[in-house]
Amino acid sequence: MSANAENTAFRAILVSRDDNKKQSVDVVTLNEQDLMPGDVTVEVEATTVNYKDGLAITGRSPVVRHWPMVPASIPPAPSSGATAMLTSQ
């Protein structure tokens, strides 16, 4: 991993829950150090949310095993020059 990749910020969907197990979903800015150990980082041009990630975001099915969860990421605007990241569970 290059030093540049470590400092690259990206927008991501973050699914989390509080101490009362109330789930929340936010679009946040993260960097690679914010990801859980074992995640895979790849460069992408566009992404969608798959069925399981959709269930995690809506909270309608108990599919999240580790909190918080980054189910998908949002690629930056093409003019930003930043590398987009997608994590895998």
C-alpha distances in whole Angstrom, upper triangle without the diagonal:
4,7,8,6,7,11,12,15,16,19,20,23,23,26,27,30,32,34,37,35,35,33,31,29,27,25,23,20,17,13,10,12,15,14,16,14,14,13,12,10,11,13,16,19,22,22,25,26,27,30,29,26,30,31,29,29,33,34,36,35,33,30,28,27,24,25,23,22,20,22,20,19,21,19,20,23,22,23,20,18,15,13,15,13,15,15,17,19
4,5,5,7,9,10,14,16,20,21,24,25,28,29,32,34,36,39,37,37,34,32,30,28,25,23,20,17,13,11,13,16,16,18,17,17,16,15,12,13,13,17,20,22,23,26,28,29,32,31,29,32,34,31,31,35,36,38,37,36,33,30,30,27,27,25,24,22,24,22,20,21,19,19,22,21,21,19,16,14,12,15,14,17,17,20,22
4,5,5,7,9,13,15,19,20,24,24,27,28,31,33,35,38,36,36,34,32,30,27,25,22,18,16,12,11,12,15,16,18,18,19,18,17,14,15,16,19,21,24,25,28,29,30,34,32,30,32,34,32,31,35,36,39,38,36,34,31,30,27,27,25,24,22,24,23,21,22,20,19,22,21,21,18,16,13,13,15,15,18,19,21,24
4,5,5,6,10,13,17,19,22,23,26,28,31,33,35,38,36,36,33,31,28,26,23,20,16,14,11,10,12,15,16,19,19,20,18,17,14,14,13,16,18,21,22,25,27,29,32,31,28,31,33,31,30,34,35,38,37,36,33,30,31,28,27,25,24,21,23,21,19,19,17,16,18,18,17,14,12,10,10,13,13,17,18,21,24
4,5,5,9,11,14,16,19,20,23,25,28,30,33,35,33,33,30,28,25,23,20,18,15,12,9,7,10,13,13,16,16,16,14,13,10,11,10,14,16,18,19,22,23,25,29,28,25,27,30,27,27,31,31,34,34,32,30,27,27,24,24,22,21,18,20,18,15,16,15,14,17,17,17,14,12,9,8,10,10,13,14,17,20
4,6,8,11,14,16,19,19,22,23,26,28,30,33,31,31,29,27,24,22,20,17,14,11,7,6,7,10,11,14,14,15,14,13,11,13,13,16,19,21,21,24,24,26,29,28,25,28,30,27,26,30,31,34,33,32,29,26,26,23,22,20,19,17,20,18,16,17,16,16,19,19,20,16,15,11,11,12,11,14,14,17,20
4,6,10,13,15,19,19,22,23,27,28,31,33,32,31,29,26,24,21,19,16,12,10,6,7,9,11,13,16,17,18,17,16,13,15,14,17,19,21,21,24,25,27,30,29,26,28,30,28,27,30,31,34,34,33,30,27,28,24,23,21,20,18,21,19,16,17,16,14,17,18,18,14,13,10,10,12,12,15,16,20,22
4,7,10,13,16,17,21,22,26,28,30,33,31,30,27,25,22,19,16,14,10,9,6,7,10,11,12,16,17,18,16,15,12,13,12,14,15,17,18,21,22,24,28,27,24,26,28,26,24,28,29,32,32,31,29,26,27,24,23,20,19,16,18,16,13,13,12,11,14,14,14,11,10,6,7,8,9,13,14,18,21
4,7,10,13,14,18,19,23,25,28,30,28,27,24,21,19,16,13,10,6,5,4,7,10,10,11,15,17,19,16,16,13,14,13,14,15,16,17,19,20,23,26,25,21,23,26,23,22,25,26,30,30,29,27,24,25,22,21,18,17,14,16,14,11,11,10,9,12,14,14,11,11,7,8,8,9,12,14,17,20
4,6,10,12,16,18,21,24,27,29,27,25,22,19,16,14,10,8,5,6,6,9,11,11,11,15,17,18,15,14,12,12,11,12,13,13,13,15,16,19,22,22,18,20,23,20,19,22,24,27,27,26,24,22,23,21,19,16,15,12,13,11,8,7,7,7,10,12,14,10,11,8,7,6,7,9,11,15,18
4,7,9,13,15,19,21,25,26,24,23,19,16,13,10,7,6,4,6,9,11,14,12,12,16,19,19,16,16,14,14,13,13,13,12,12,14,14,17,20,20,16,17,20,18,16,19,21,24,24,24,22,20,22,20,18,15,14,10,12,9,6,5,7,7,10,13,15,12,13,10,11,8,9,10,12,15,18
4,6,10,12,16,19,22,24,21,20,16,14,10,8,6,5,6,7,9,11,13,11,10,13,16,17,14,14,13,14,14,13,14,13,11,12,11,15,17,16,13,14,16,14,12,16,17,20,21,20,18,16,18,16,15,12,10,7,8,6,4,6,8,10,13,16,18,16,17,13,13,9,8,8,9,13,14
4,7,10,13,16,20,21,18,17,13,10,7,6,5,6,9,10,13,14,16,13,12,14,17,18,15,16,15,16,17,15,16,14,12,11,10,13,15,14,10,11,13,11,8,12,14,17,17,17,16,14,16,15,13,10,8,6,6,6,6,8,11,13,16,19,21,19,20,17,16,13,11,10,11,13,14
4,6,10,13,16,18,15,14,10,8,6,5,6,7,9,9,12,14,14,11,10,12,16,17,14,16,16,18,19,18,20,18,15,15,13,15,16,14,11,12,13,10,9,12,12,16,16,16,14,12,14,12,9,7,6,5,7,8,9,11,14,16,19,22,24,22,23,19,18,15,13,12,11,13,13
4,7,11,14,15,12,11,7,6,5,7,9,10,13,13,16,17,17,13,13,13,17,18,15,18,18,20,22,21,22,20,17,16,13,15,15,13,10,11,11,7,6,9,9,13,13,12,11,9,11,10,7,6,5,6,8,10,12,14,18,19,23,25,28,25,26,23,22,19,16,15,13,14,13
4,7,10,11,9,8,6,5,6,8,11,12,14,14,17,18,17,14,13,13,17,18,17,20,20,23,24,24,26,24,21,20,17,18,18,16,13,14,13,10,9,12,10,14,14,13,12,9,11,9,6,4,6,9,11,14,15,17,21,22,25,28,30,28,29,25,24,21,19,17,16,16,15
4,7,8,5,5,4,6,9,11,14,15,18,17,20,21,20,17,16,16,19,21,20,23,24,26,28,28,29,27,24,23,20,21,20,17,15,16,15,11,11,12,10,14,14,12,13,10,12,10,7,7,10,13,14,17,19,21,24,26,29,32,34,31,32,29,28,25,23,21,19,19,18
4,5,5,6,7,8,11,13,17,17,19,19,22,23,22,18,18,18,21,23,23,26,27,29,31,31,32,30,28,26,23,24,24,21,19,20,18,15,15,16,13,17,17,15,17,14,15,13,10,10,13,16,18,21,22,24,27,28,31,35,36,33,35,31,30,28,26,24,22,23,21
4,5,7,10,12,15,17,20,20,23,22,25,25,24,20,21,19,22,25,24,28,29,32,34,34,36,34,31,30,26,27,26,24,22,23,21,18,18,18,16,19,19,16,18,15,15,14,11,12,15,19,21,24,25,27,31,32,35,38,40,37,38,34,33,31,29,27,25,25,23
4,5,9,12,15,18,21,22,25,25,27,28,27,23,23,22,25,27,27,30,31,34,36,35,37,35,32,30,27,27,26,23,22,22,20,17,17,17,14,17,17,15,18,16,16,16,13,14,17,20,21,25,26,28,32,33,36,39,41,38,40,36,35,33,30,29,26,27,24
4,6,9,13,16,19,20,23,23,25,26,25,21,21,20,23,24,24,27,28,31,33,32,34,31,28,26,23,24,22,19,18,18,16,14,14,14,11,13,14,12,14,12,13,13,10,12,14,17,18,21,23,26,29,31,34,37,39,36,38,34,33,30,28,26,23,23,21
4,7,10,13,17,18,22,22,25,26,25,22,21,21,24,26,25,27,28,31,32,31,33,30,27,25,22,23,21,19,18,17,15,13,12,12,10,12,14,12,15,13,15,14,12,12,14,17,18,20,22,24,28,29,32,35,37,35,36,33,32,29,27,25,23,23,21
4,7,10,14,15,19,19,22,23,23,19,19,18,22,23,22,24,25,27,29,28,29,26,23,21,18,19,18,16,14,14,12,10,9,9,7,10,12,11,12,11,13,13,10,10,11,13,14,17,19,20,24,26,28,32,34,31,33,30,29,25,23,22,20,20,18
4,7,10,12,16,17,20,21,21,18,18,18,22,23,21,24,24,26,27,26,27,24,21,20,17,19,18,16,14,13,13,10,8,9,9,12,14,14,14,12,15,14,11,10,11,12,13,15,16,18,21,23,25,29,30,28,30,27,26,23,21,20,19,20,19
4,7,9,13,14,18,19,20,16,16,17,21,22,19,21,21,23,23,22,23,20,18,16,14,16,16,15,12,11,12,9,6,8,9,13,14,15,14,13,15,14,12,10,10,10,10,12,13,14,18,19,22,25,27,25,26,23,23,20,18,17,16,18,17
4,6,10,12,15,17,18,15,15,17,21,22,19,21,20,22,22,21,21,19,17,16,14,17,18,17,14,14,15,12,9,12,13,16,18,18,18,15,18,16,13,11,11,10,11,12,11,12,16,16,19,22,24,22,23,21,20,18,17,16,16,18,18
4,7,10,13,16,17,14,14,17,20,22,19,20,18,19,19,18,18,16,15,14,13,17,18,18,14,14,16,14,11,14,16,19,20,20,19,17,20,18,15,13,12,10,11,10,9,9,12,13,15,18,20,18,20,17,17,14,14,14,15,17,18
4,6,10,13,14,11,12,15,19,20,17,19,17,18,18,18,19,17,16,17,16,19,21,20,16,17,19,16,14,17,18,22,23,22,21,18,20,18,15,12,12,10,12,11,10,10,12,12,15,18,19,17,18,15,16,13,13,14,14,17,18
4,7,10,12,10,11,15,18,20,17,18,15,17,16,16,17,17,16,18,18,21,23,22,18,20,22,19,17,20,22,25,26,25,23,21,22,19,17,14,14,11,14,12,10,10,11,10,13,16,17,14,15,12,13,11,11,13,14,17,19
4,7,8,6,8,12,14,16,14,15,13,15,15,16,18,17,17,18,18,21,23,22,18,20,22,19,18,21,22,25,25,24,22,19,20,17,15,13,12,10,13,12,10,11,12,12,15,18,19,15,16,12,12,11,10,11,12,15,17
4,6,6,7,11,13,15,13,13,11,13,14,15,17,18,18,20,20,22,25,23,20,22,24,21,20,24,25,28,28,27,24,21,22,19,17,15,14,12,15,14,11,13,13,13,16,18,19,15,15,11,11,10,9,11,12,15,17
4,5,6,9,10,12,10,10,8,11,12,15,17,18,18,20,20,22,24,23,20,23,24,21,21,25,25,28,28,26,23,20,20,17,17,15,14,12,14,14,12,14,14,15,18,19,21,17,16,12,11,11,8,10,10,13,15
4,6,8,9,12,11,12,11,15,16,18,21,22,21,23,22,24,26,24,22,24,26,22,22,26,26,29,28,26,24,21,20,17,16,14,14,13,16,16,15,17,18,18,21,23,24,20,19,16,14,14,12,14,12,15,16
4,7,9,12,11,13,12,15,17,18,21,21,20,21,20,22,24,22,19,21,23,19,19,22,22,26,25,23,21,18,18,14,13,10,11,10,14,14,13,15,17,17,21,23,24,20,20,16,15,14,12,13,11,14,15
4,7,9,7,9,9,13,15,17,20,19,18,19,18,19,21,19,16,19,20,17,17,21,21,24,23,21,18,15,15,12,11,9,9,8,11,12,12,15,16,17,21,23,24,21,21,17,15,14,10,10,8,10,11
4,6,6,10,11,15,18,19,22,22,20,21,19,20,21,18,16,20,20,17,18,21,20,23,22,19,17,13,12,9,9,9,8,9,12,13,14,18,19,21,25,26,28,25,24,21,18,17,13,12,9,10,9
4,6,9,11,15,18,20,24,24,22,23,21,22,23,20,19,22,23,19,21,24,23,26,24,21,19,16,14,11,12,12,12,12,15,16,17,20,21,23,27,28,30,27,26,22,19,18,15,14,11,11,10
4,7,10,13,17,19,22,22,20,21,20,20,22,19,18,21,22,19,21,24,23,26,24,21,18,16,14,12,14,14,13,13,14,15,16,20,21,23,27,28,30,27,26,22,19,18,14,13,9,9,8
4,7,10,13,15,19,19,17,18,17,17,19,17,15,19,20,17,18,22,22,24,22,20,17,15,14,12,13,13,11,10,11,12,13,16,17,20,23,24,26,24,23,19,16,14,11,9,6,6,7
4,7,10,12,16,16,15,17,16,17,19,17,16,19,21,19,20,23,24,26,24,23,19,17,17,16,17,16,13,12,12,12,12,16,16,18,22,22,25,22,21,17,14,12,9,7,5,6,8
4,7,9,13,14,13,16,16,17,20,19,17,20,22,20,20,24,25,27,26,25,21,19,20,18,18,17,15,12,13,11,11,13,13,15,18,19,21,19,17,14,10,9,6,6,6,8,11
4,6,10,11,11,14,16,17,20,19,17,20,23,21,21,25,26,28,27,27,23,22,22,21,21,20,17,14,14,12,11,13,11,14,17,16,19,17,15,13,9,8,6,6,8,9,13
4,7,9,10,14,16,18,21,21,19,21,24,23,23,26,28,30,29,29,25,24,25,24,24,22,19,16,15,13,11,11,9,11,14,13,15,14,12,10,6,6,6,7,10,13,16
4,6,7,11,13,15,19,20,17,19,22,21,21,24,26,28,28,28,24,23,25,24,24,22,19,15,14,11,9,9,7,10,12,11,15,14,12,11,8,6,7,7,11,13,17
4,7,11,14,16,20,21,19,20,23,23,22,25,27,29,29,30,26,26,28,27,26,24,21,18,16,13,11,9,6,9,10,9,12,13,12,11,9,7,9,10,14,16,20
4,7,11,13,17,18,16,17,20,20,19,21,24,26,26,27,24,23,26,25,25,23,19,16,14,10,9,8,6,9,10,11,14,14,14,13,11,9,10,10,13,15,18
4,7,9,13,14,12,13,17,16,15,18,21,22,22,23,20,20,22,22,22,20,17,13,11,7,7,7,7,11,13,14,17,17,17,15,13,10,10,8,11,12,15
4,6,10,12,10,10,13,14,13,15,18,19,19,20,18,18,21,21,21,19,16,13,10,7,9,9,10,14,16,17,20,20,20,19,17,13,13,10,12,13,15
4,7,8,6,6,10,10,9,12,14,15,15,17,14,15,18,18,18,17,13,11,8,6,9,10,13,16,18,20,23,22,23,21,19,15,14,11,12,12,13
4,6,5,6,9,10,10,12,14,15,14,15,13,14,17,18,18,18,14,13,9,9,12,13,16,19,22,23,26,26,26,24,21,17,16,12,12,11,12
4,5,5,6,9,10,11,12,12,11,13,11,13,16,18,18,18,15,14,11,11,15,17,19,23,25,27,30,29,29,27,25,21,19,16,15,14,13
4,5,5,6,9,10,11,11,9,10,7,9,12,14,15,15,12,12,9,11,15,17,20,23,26,28,31,30,30,27,25,21,18,15,14,12,11
4,5,5,6,9,10,11,10,11,8,9,12,13,13,13,10,9,5,7,11,14,17,20,23,25,28,26,27,24,22,18,16,12,11,10,10
4,5,5,6,8,9,10,11,10,11,15,16,16,15,12,12,8,10,13,14,18,21,23,25,28,27,28,26,24,20,18,15,15,14,14
4,5,5,6,6,6,8,7,9,12,14,15,15,12,13,10,12,16,18,21,24,27,29,32,31,31,29,27,23,21,18,16,15,14
4,6,5,7,7,7,6,6,10,11,11,11,9,10,8,11,14,16,20,23,26,28,31,29,30,27,25,21,19,16,14,13,12
4,6,8,9,10,10,9,13,13,12,11,9,10,8,10,13,14,18,21,23,26,28,27,28,25,24,20,18,16,15,15,14
4,5,8,10,10,11,15,16,15,14,13,13,12,14,16,17,21,24,26,29,31,30,31,29,27,24,22,19,18,18,17
4,6,7,8,9,12,14,13,13,12,14,12,15,18,20,24,26,29,31,34,32,33,30,29,25,23,21,19,18,17
4,7,9,11,14,16,16,16,15,17,15,17,20,22,26,29,31,34,36,35,36,33,32,28,26,23,21,20,19
4,6,8,11,14,15,16,14,16,14,17,21,23,26,29,32,34,37,36,36,33,31,28,25,22,20,19,16
4,6,8,11,12,13,12,15,14,17,21,23,27,30,33,35,38,36,36,33,31,28,25,22,19,18,15
4,6,9,11,12,10,13,11,15,18,21,24,27,30,32,35,33,34,30,28,25,22,18,16,14,11
4,6,7,9,7,10,9,13,16,20,23,26,29,31,34,31,32,28,26,23,20,17,14,13,10
4,7,9,9,12,12,16,19,22,25,28,31,33,36,33,33,30,27,24,21,18,15,13,10
4,6,6,10,11,15,17,21,23,26,29,32,34,31,31,27,25,23,19,17,13,12,9
3,5,9,11,14,16,19,22,24,28,30,32,30,30,26,25,22,19,17,14,14,12
4,7,10,13,14,17,20,22,25,28,30,27,27,24,22,20,17,15,13,13,12
4,6,9,11,14,17,20,23,26,28,25,25,22,20,17,14,12,9,10,9
4,6,7,11,14,16,19,22,24,22,22,18,16,13,11,9,7,8,9
4,7,10,13,16,20,22,24,23,23,20,17,14,11,8,7,7,8
4,7,10,13,16,18,21,19,19,16,14,11,8,6,6,8,10
4,6,9,13,15,17,15,16,13,11,7,6,5,7,10,13
4,6,9,12,14,13,14,12,11,7,8,8,11,14,17
4,7,8,11,10,10,9,8,5,7,9,12,15,18
4,6,8,7,8,7,8,6,9,12,15,18,21
4,5,6,8,8,10,9,13,15,19,22,25
4,6,6,8,10,10,14,16,20,23,26
4,6,8,11,12,16,19,22,26,29
4,5,9,10,14,17,20,24,27
4,7,9,13,16,19,23,26
4,6,9,13,16,19,23
4,6,10,13,16,20
4,7,10,14,17
4,7,10,13
4,7,10
4,7
4
